[in-house]
Amino acid sequence: MKKLVTLLLSLANVGLAATKKNFIIDTDLFSDVDDAGALLLAATSPDVNLLAVNVNYPSSFSALAASALLSHYGKAHVPIGSPRPLTNATFFDRYYFDLGEYASKVAYHYSGGSLPWGHADNAWDPVALYRKVLAEAEDGSVTIASIGFLDNLSALLNSTADASSPLSGRDLVSLKVSELVVMGGSYPSGGPSWNFFGSNASLAAHVVNTWTGPGRMVFAGDDVGKHALTGGPLMAEGPEADPVGRAYIWYGYHRPRPSWDPLAVWYAIHGLGKLFEYGNEGGSGYNFVEADGSNRWVADETVRNQFFLRLKVANETAAEEIDRLFLEGALLAASGRGTERAKQSSSLLPCRSCHGGREEL
């Protein structure tokens, strides 16, 4: 009987594993802290098989911070790509002199994973990483969440046959990608949007205007998440040395932040679920990005695989869902393999109450 129960549990676990969504995140983990929150969601979701994280900002601290976060949340094995040449640039709020920098602090205090402190050069080339993980995945099984600039995806589309696959980048995308979720734009029209123009608007236009189906392309616009402020419960109630909680403190000084990227990743994992509905009536039309990074939705009854999102719940309700998942993921990491790591790191972290002092253990 005991053997039978063990076998049934084993088969159930296999079934659960088989239902996990193959997932790639492409992130500008550098300025706004919501990228860190999005990584927390993906790394701790039981519904995700995280294949890779591609960083689309060329700071070494961005790649190192991605590695540190993945390591803390039990995904140290996940490969990370980063564009070249790498720089040691750090974020500075030159507009309002209000927001703080977090990526280098996370990278240093939580160093770990495939790119520990000082080893950003070991990051994959983003296109090589895309091609490898896509070639190894089952056909039509991969979801890509783009929560930053689209430079890496443009380069993927332009790529040619290599050791990973004889297919062109465009053919590889058509064969392997079931859905591309893009955080950026205004719907039905507006802009320019930061994720479309902040690096290279022509590359954003290249991806959006020429993306190859049959998989869906879904857009979470700048309005989705702007007023859903999250991070407060994680900062106030989460584990003392959780890296994303600390990142939110370092960046916003204990103030919650808009949830652009976490909500885009939530949709990419769960679909419409209880939070979203499609905004384009009848599910037709397509997005077109202009040369300056603005965009407009074009009515076209023949195009049925592009959508833009609207929240179907109040902003507060959406924020509560994200905050719940932030806390669950952080507590899970702290109760397991992350506990000792958090204790060791906490002596190096700024005191919550003194902003810049050191807390002694």
N, C-alpha and C positions, 0 to 999 in steps of 0.2 A: 504493500500500500504506500509506504514511504517513497519507494522508487517511482511509483506511478505519479504521486503528487509532485515529486521533483521533476519528472519528465514533462508534466503538464505545465508547470511553472516555466520550465525552460522553453517549451514551445510558445508559451504566451509572450515571453520576453523576445523571442525571435520575431513573432508577429508584430510586436510593438516597434522593434527596431526597423522592420521592413516598411513601416508607415512613416518613418521620419522623413522630413523634407530635405533633400540635398540643397545646400544653401551656400551662397558666396556673398560676402559683403564687400562693397567698394566704397571706402570712406575717406573723407578729408578730416581725419582725427587730428585737429590742430588748433582751431580757433574756438568755435562754440562747443560746449561740453555735451550737447545732446548726442553727439557721436559716441561718446563713452557710454552713455545710457543705452544707446541702441546695441552696442556690443555686449553689454551686460544681459540684455534680453535674449540675444541670439545665443550667447555662450551658455546660458543657464536654462534654455527652453528644452523640455523633454521631447518636443516635436521637431527638433532640428538636428540634422547631420551637417555640421559646419565643415565644409570642404576647404575653404580658404578665406583669408582676409586680404584684400588688396587696398593699400593706402594710395590715395591719389594726390597727396601733397608731399613734396620732396624733402621734408624735414626729417633728419635722422630721429628726432624725438618722437615724431608721429609713429614711425615704424616700431621704435622701442616701446612706446606706450601701448601700442596694440599688442605686442608680445607680452608685456607685463600684465595687462588685463586678461588676456586669454589664459595665461599661466595661473593667475589667481583664481579664476573661475573653472579650473580643471580642464582647460583645452590647450595645454602647452604644446601638443603635437600639431596643432593647426598651422599650416604654412602661411607665411606673410610675404606679400610683394610690395615693392616700393619703387617709384620712378627715380631715375637718375638724371643729373648728378645730385647726390644727397647734400643737404646743407645743414648747418647748425642753427637755422632760424628758429626763433621762438615768437609766439604770439604777443603782440602789444596793441592794446586798445588805443589807437591814436585818434579815434573819433570822439570818445566820451571820457577817456581816462578813468574808466569805472570798472571794467571787467579785468580779471586776472588771468594769468597763464597757468595751465595745468599739465600739459603734455610732458614736459621735461621732468616735472616733479613725480608724476606717476611712473615715468620711465626709470627714474633713479631709485625711488623709495620702494618700488615693487618689482625691481629688476628680475626677469626670469623668462622662461619659455625658450623658443628657438632663437630669439634675438636679445640676449641679456645685455646689460649696460655696456656700451663700447663696441657692440658688434652689429650695428645697423647695416654695415656693408654685406652681411650675410643674407640679407633679404633677397627674395627672388626678384627677377625681372617680372613686372606685372603681366605682360603678355605671355611669357613662357609659363607662368603659373596658371593663368587662365586656360591656356591650351592643354596643359597637362591634366588638370582636374576635369575639364570638360571631356577630353578624350577618354578618360577612365570611367566617366559616369555613364549610367544607362541612358539610352536615347529618351529625350523629352522629360527628363527627371530633375533638371536643375532650375532653381529660382535664384536670380541675382537681384540683390537690393543695392541700388546706387543711391548713397546718401551723401554725395559730395559732387565733385567735378566729374566730367565724363571723359576725361583724357584717356584713361586706361581702356575704356570700352571702345573708343574710337580707334585706338591702336590695335585692339583685338580684331575689329572688323577689317582692318587693313592688312592683317597678318597673312602670311603664306605658309605652305607646308613646312613642317619641321620634324624633329625626331618623335614628337608626341603624336602627330597626326598628319596624314597626307592631305587633309582638307584645308581649304582656305578658312580664314577666321569667320567669314560670313556663312559659309556652309556648316562650319562647326557649331555656330550659334543656332542655325536653323534646325540642326539635328538634335541638339542636346538641351537647349534652354526652353523651358515651359513657360516662364514668365520673367519679365524684367520689370521691376518696380523702381520708379524714378522719383526721388524727392526733389521737386523743383517746378517752377512755373506758376502761372496764375490762370484760373479757368472760370469762364471760357476764354478769357484773353487778359493780357496785362504784362507787367514786367518793366524792365528786365529783371530776371530772377538771379540771385547770387550764385546758385549752383550752376546756372547756365552761362553767366558771363564772368564769374570771379576768376577763372583761370584762362579759358580760351573759348569764347562763344562759338567760333566756327567748328570746334570739335564737338561741342554740345549739339549744335545743329546737325552735324554729320551723323551722330548716333541717333537722335530722335527722328530725323527726317528720312533716314535710310535703313532703320533697323529691320532686320529680316525675320519674318514670321516662320512658322505658323503660331508660335507662342504669343501669349498676350504681352502687351506693354501697358502698364498702369501707372498713372501719375498721382502723387500726393502733393498737392500744390502748397504754396507758401501760406495759404489760409488755414490749411489743415494742421493743427497743432499750435498755431500762433498764440491762441488764448487758452490752451490746455497746459497749465503750468505744473511742472512736476519736479521731483527731487526733494521736496520739503520733508516728507516722512523718512526718506532714506538718510538725509542729513541729521534729522533729529532723533530717529529711533533705530537706525541701522547700526551694524557693527562699527565700533569706534574707528577701526582702521580699514574699513572697506574702501578700495581704491576709487570706485566711482562716486561714492559718497564724499570722499575727500576732494575729488576733482570738482564736484559741484560746489563745494565750499571754497576751494581755491579760485574758481572761475567767477562765481556770482556772490560770494560773501554771504552765504546762508540764504540767499534768495532763490526760490524755484525758477526754472527756466521753461521757455516754450518747448513743446514736444514734437518738433518737426520730424526728426529722425527716428525716435522711438516709435511714433505712431506709424511711420512708413514701414518700419521693420515688423511691427505688430501685424499690419495687414499682410506683409509678405509671408509671414509665418501662418497666420490663421485665416486669411481671406477676409471676406466682408464681415463675417461673424456678427457679433452684437454691436459693433461700433460703426460700421461703414455701410454706405450704399454708393452705387455708381451715379455720377452726376450727369453724364451725357445720356439724354433721353433715348431709349430704344437701343442703347449700346452701339451706336454707329458714330462714324467720324474719326478724325485723327488730329494729332497735335502737330503743329508746325512751329519750329523755332527760327526766329529771325536772326540776322547777322549781329544784332546788338544784344542778344540774349533774352529779348522779349518773346512772347509766344501767343498763338491764337489757335482755337479749336476750329477745325474746318469741317463743315457738314458734308458727309459723304456716306450714303446708304450702303455703298459697296464695301466699306471698311468696317469690320466687326470684331477686331481683336485689340482695339485700343480703348482705354477707359480713363476717366479721372474720378477721383474720390471725393465724397462729401461725408462728414460725420453725420450719423443719424441719431446721435445722442448729444446731450449737452457737453460743453467743453469740460465741465467739472466731472462728469461721469467718465469721460475718456481719460482724464488725468488720474482719477481714482484707480482705474484699471492698470495704467502704467505704473503708478506708485506701488500698487499691490505686487506687481511682478518684480519691480526693483527690489523691494524688501524681501520677497521670497527668495530671489536669486542670491542676494547678498547674505542672508541668514543661512542658506544652504551651504554656501562656500565657507562661511565662518565656522559652521558646525562640523565640517568635514576636513578636507585636506588644507583649507585655507587658514585654520585656526592658529596653528603655530606660526605660520608666515605672518599673520596679522600682528601677533604679539611681538615678533622680532622687529617688525617694521615700525611699530607705533612709537618707539622711543625717538625716531627721527622725524616725526611729523609735527607740524605746527599745532600749538594748543588751540582748541576751539574757542576759548574765551579770551585769548590774549593776542591773536592775529599777528604772528611773526615771532613770538617767543617759542621756547622749547618746553615741552612737557616732560617731566621726569617720571620714570617708573619707580 
